[in-house]
Amino acid sequence: MLDIQTGAQAPPHPTPPIEFVTIQLMPVVQGGVSVSLKSTIFDETDLDLIDQDIAHERVTTIDELVGLIRAHVRIGCQPSVSPASLG
């Protein structure tokens, strides 16, 4: 599972932190859409960006697409902003 921590210090982890996630959509002749989820990390040793496949599936509805993203990409809770702190 991919875990993106936002607004908080990430705990030590054996793999480098995720830089960003790419979602690629491609229509399929038989119907539906092919979805590819990839993460990109920065390799501090080789000073290079590395892509890693997260998931590759065929979906037929937006709900299935959102479900696929929810199953494989989790974005950490962001601290809530109170209206008083904005003014």
C-alpha positions, 0 to 999 in steps of 0.5 A: 500500500502506498502511504503519502504523509502530508503535513506531518513528519514521516516515520523512518521507512526502509524505502525512500519517500514518495515524491508523487503518484501518476494515474494513467487512463486509457480507453480499451477497445472491449470497453472500459478504461485501463488504469495504471497507478505509479509512484515516483520516488527519489533515490538519494543514493543514485540521485535519480527518480524511480517509478514503481508500479502500484496497480494496473486494472481495467475499470468500467465506472468512475466508482470503480476507478475511485475504489481502485485509488482508495485501495492503493493510495492513502493520503495521510490526514491533514491538520484541520484549519480553523476559520479563526486561524485564517483571519 
